Amino acid sequence: MQKLSLIEVNEICAELGETYPKSIEQVHGGDIHSAWRIKFSNKKLFLKRNIRNKKFLEFEKYCLQNLRKYINQENLVIPEVITYKNIENIEILIIEWIDMHNFDQKKLGKGLGEMHLKSSESNPKVFGFPVEGYIGTTEQKKGWEDNWMDCFLNLRIIPQLLSLKSNTLDKETISKVKEKIKSELINHNPINALVHGDLWSGNAGIDKSGKGVLYDPASWWADNEVDIAMTKLFGGFRKEFYEEYHRIFPRKKGFEKRIIIYNFYHILNHANMFGGAYLKQVKDYVKEILNM
């Protein structure tokens, strides 16, 4: 079990203006970072620590702060960033601690819809993101495109295809799948919203008051449907979640096809991170896309 060093704890206390914590308890924080619950006399905080060479937590801080600008706090909670520090090339991100409970997902669906709506109403002119980011451990390209089709292909699909094991797909198949994606997206009129970007059930929950909670984002300005597509990739989102969301954003024509196209990005990413069965899934998705 990893421990926080005395230097790290002292720097954290100095940053927060606190005396030594009452308790420091390691908790599950995913596969990429170590995580702790730190209790002070008057509050609990969630601490994430990254010892890799990439600035994962700086990107997470940026995403959390930007998403919080567009939420309705009556329905959705996104953890407040308390502080971010880089101590001897070790990243530390401290955010508010949120106690999770098992309620229905009505406010989660409604809150996500409201976040997408409010961000889209800020009238974003372009798709993409201004800073380099990460999806899992994979780099997520920064940059802007005037139209959604070019953004999705140039900033998301093509970089993943370039990283794919060379014997997974031949050049002709890659060319065909890119052209098919173009043909499916060229006439689609997306709603440009600030999306969570990595919205599977492990990155969402419900707090003790029944509000939805979102965390561990990989945000960008994208078609709002990319978040809904990912919720269907691994399951865990219930009927009431979709009912509330689609009251704000009714399903558009071609949505079922775009779910497959948008989740192709995540399957490619999992294939590049983990290999194995995901490489077969890449081929399955390609067949499905080409047969649309």
N, C-alpha and C positions, 0 to 999 in steps of 0.2 A: 504493500500500500504506500503510495506516495505521500509525502508530507510537505507542507509549506515550510520554507526555511524561516529562521528567526528574522533574517534581514527583510524577507518579504512581508511577514506579519507586522514588523515594526514600521515599515514604509506605508503599509495599508492603514495602520492606526493613525500615523501622522497625517496622511492624506485626508482621513475622515474626521480627524479631531477626536478620536476615541482612545480610551485606555485599552489594555489588552482584552481580547474577547473572552466572554464567559465560556464559550465552547467553539471548537472547530471540528466539524464532522464531515468526513468525505462522503459524497453522494454520487449516484450515477449521473454522468454528464455526457454520455455518448461515447463514440469510439475515437474521437479526434482529440478531445480535451479531458483534463482532470477537473473535478468540480467539488466544491465544499459548501456547506451551509455554515455561516459564521453568525454566532449570536453575540450581540452586545447587550448592555443592560436594558436598552429601550427599543431594539430592532433586530430583525433577522435579515441577512443579506445572502445572495447567491454569488459565489465566486467561481469563475472559470479561469483555468491556467493553461497556456499553450507553450510547449517547449520546442515546437517545430520551428523551422527557419522562415516560415511564411506568416504574414500578418493576418491570420484568420480572425482574431478577436477585434482587431481594429476595424476590419470590414463589418463584422457583426455589430459593433457599436454604431457605425455609420448607418447601417440598415435600420436598426431599432429606433434610432433618433429620428430618421426620416419617416418611417411608418407611423410613429406616434403623432405626427402632425395631422394625420387624416382620420384618426379614429373617433368614434362616438363612445365616450367613456361609460355611457349608460349600458352599453352592450358588449364592448370589447376592451380587453386589457392587453397592452404590450409592455413588457417590463421596462421600467425607467432605468436608464444608465446612470449609475451613481458615480463611477469613475473608471478610467482606463489608465493602466500604467505599463511601462516597459522597464522591467528591472533586470539589468544585466542580460538583455536580449531574451528575457522570458516575459511573455505577454500575460497580463492579468486584467480581466474584465469583471467589474462588480456591478451587479444589477439588483433590483429589488427582489426579495423572496416572495413567491406567490404560492399559497397553499392550494392544492388541487383537490377537487371533489368530482363525483360522478353524477352530474345532472344531465338533463336533456341538452341537445345542441342547438336549440332555437336561437339563443343570443349569439352563439358562435357563427351561425350562418348569416344572421342579420347583420352582425358587426362586420363580418368580412365584406358583405355587400356594400355596407355604408362606407367602409374604407376605400373600396374600389371606386365607388361613386364620387366621393368627395375628392379623391386624388384626380379622377378624370375631369372633374369640374374645374380643376386648377388650370385646365387648358394646356396640357403638355403638347408641344409641337412635334417632338421627335421620339423615337423608340430607342431604348438602350439604357446605358448607365454611365455616369461620369468617372467612376473609379474602378480599378481592377478588383475583381471579387473572386469568390470561391463557391462551388457547389459540391458539398462534401470536401474532399481534398483536391479537387480539380479546379484549375483556374477558370474563371468566368470572365470573358473579355469585356473590357470597357469600350465605349464608343457610341456613336449615334447614327441612326439611319432615318431618313425621311419617311420611309414606308415600312410597314410591319413585315411584309414578306422578306425584304432584304435584311432587316434586323434579325429575324429568326434564323435565316440561313447563314448569313455572314458572321454573326456574333455568337451563335449557339450551335447549330447543326454542323456546319463545316469544320469548326475547330475540333469537335468531338470525332468526326469522321477521320480527320487527319491524325488523330491520336490512336485510332483503332488499330489492333493487330493487323498487319498487312495481308494476312491470308483469310481474314474474316469475310470481306466483301471484295469482289473484283472491281476494277475501275469502271467498267460498263454499267454494273449494277448501281454503283455509287452515283454515276451520272444520271441514270434513270430515276433513282429515288429523289434526287434533288429537283429534277424537272417535274416529277409528280407533285412534290410538295409545293413548288411554285404554282402549278396549275390549280391546286386546291385552295391556295391562299390569295391568289391574285385578285379574285372578285369578292373576297371576304372584307367586310368593313368592321374592323375591330374597335373596341373601346380601349383607348390607351389609359392604363391605370398603373399605379405603383403596386406591384404584386409582392406577395411574400416570397415566392420563388422556389420554395422547397417544402411545399405544404402537404406533408404526409401526417398520419395520426400521431407519430412520435414528436411532432413539433407543434402540437395544438392540444388544448385541454379546456377545462371548465374550472373556474375558481369557486370558492365557498359560497359566493352570492349568486352563482348561476351564470355569470358573465363568461363569454368566450375568452380564451387566452391564446396568443400566438407568440412563438419564440423561435430562436435559431433560424432567422431568415437568410435568404440569398437573393435579395431584392433586385428588381430592375423595372423599367417602364416598359410594359408589354401588354398584349391582349389580355384582358381580365380573365379570359377563359383558361389561361395556362394554369392558374391556381386550382380551378375546379377540376381540370383534367387530372392534375396530380393527385387530388383527393381520391380519385377512382383507381389509382394505380395499385395501391396496397390495401385499400379498404379502411374501415374504422370510422367512417363518417355516416351518420344515420339519416333516415328519411327527413326528419324535421330540419336538419341542417340545409339540405338542398331545397326544401320547400321555402324556407325563409330567404335563402339567397336568391332564388329565382323569382320571388315576389319583386325584388329590386331589379334583377336582370333576367328577364325571360329568356329561355333557350332560343338560340337563333338557328336558322336553317343550316345544316351541315355540321352541327355541333358534334355529333357522334364521330364523324370522320376526323374532325380536328382534335378530339381527345386522343386518338391514336397518333396523330402527327406530333402533337405537343409532348406526349409521353415518350415518344421515340427519343427525344433529347435526354430524358432521365435514364432510359434503358441503355443508351449509348454511354452515358456517364458511369452507370453501374458496371457496364462491361469494361470500361477503361480502368475503373478503380479495382474491381474484384475479379474480372475474367470469368472463368467457369461457365455456369449455366446461363449467365447473362449474354455471353457471346451467341448462344443459340437463340436467345430471345431477340437479339438484334436481327438475326436472319428471319425470324418469325414476323417481326414488325415490318421488315422490308417487304416481305411477301404480301402482308396485309395492305400496306400503303400502295404497292404497285397494282394490287387488284381492286382498288377503289373505283 
